[in-house]
């Protein structure tokens, strides 16, 4: 655990140095005082998010505080412009997703779904790995990929005992879970926080895809990457032939609570898919499970306290930073400084590569927070495509044990070495980046009409 005595002073000092340096730099290159302040805030937030000198959500709260006390007096914005991101449609959308996840976990519905599918693998190792990856990816589209990875590793634990010690198949089985969890988050706007940050940023720019459009782009990418991931695991960790028996699923009472959670899920997802046609915003639909599951007592106050509020605050801070960069004129200055004649592919490749690089060594949510405002500033011709590329690339960065929570959970099982994760992670990150810049961009053009 990091020592507060060392980390906090270093982070605070770095932040103060960045404020002074960025303010002076801004003045020297012709930035307005407001834009110079925006640059200082951007660099300071980046330092704190990358070093984790304080918890990530604390940096988000600090970003809001500085935006209100320091930036707002310098720019002409409406009241509440900097606080609005913390209660935006996307935050409420994710709150609904987290609530559904809590309901599934409490009634063990997610575990039942996972075991039911795995039973059809008939014990064959290739089929078993494929089934595990499909279930993990599907659940990660809708539920927390961290919780999904933890649950799937718990389900796989009895299977690992049947694999002889030293057999590479044991490591392959474990590795398949974080790979699929990371990939699955790309499929829907609620799959992972970078997707939500991209959606909110594009909504502010008036270029947001619908829930269904995102799925039409994300799910084909997920399917192809899953097949590639299965191939990588089979190639690198195919062990001796084996047949395994999936442990039986726990008996769960299918009472009114079970029926209400499932019907609420169906209703909420339906509203997310068609809500724009009937005038129901995604955030409003996200409140449906919050009201129904807590009002009926299926979830209680302890469940409410255990919702990942830190993730919501972290996302809100990033969205707030985007508003700062836009209103101070910093985004326009960054875009004006780009060379003329850059192609969308070149811009996507650069921003996607940076997103992958940052997400490998820091929170992918924090990485998205830093890059989205720059992407939105590119304007109508580039913003929509580059913003979605960044979001998808943040999810495919999985090189190190610390790159994503599913990686860390798999590594904590004790079955993996660092080089196992690096080997598979490098291949999957490279394949993911290439696929997003080819198939992903093509799908964006077809689905979004670009």
Protein Blocks (a to p, Z undefined) as FASTA:
>chain_A
ZZfklmmmmmmmmmmmmmmmmmmmmmmnopafklmmmmmmmmmmmmmmmnomaafklmmm
mmmmmmmmmmmmmpccdehklmmmmmgfklmmmmmmmmmmmmmmmnommmmmmmmmmmmn
nopaklmmmmmmmmmmmmmmmmcfklmmmmmmmmmmmmmmmpcghiaklmmmmmmmmmmm
mmmmmmpmklpmklmmmmmmmmmnopaccfklmmmmmmmmmmmmmmmmmmmmmmmmcccd
ddddddddddddddfklmmmmmmmmmmmmmmmmmmmnopafklmmmmmmmmmmmnomacf
klmmmpcfklmmmmmmmmmmmmmmmmnommmmmmmmpcehiafklmmmmmmmmmmmmmmm
mcfklmmmmmmmmmmmnojmlmmmmmmmmmmmmmmgcfbfklpmklmmmmmnopacfklm
mmmmmmmmmmmmmmmmmmmmmmmmmmnoZZ
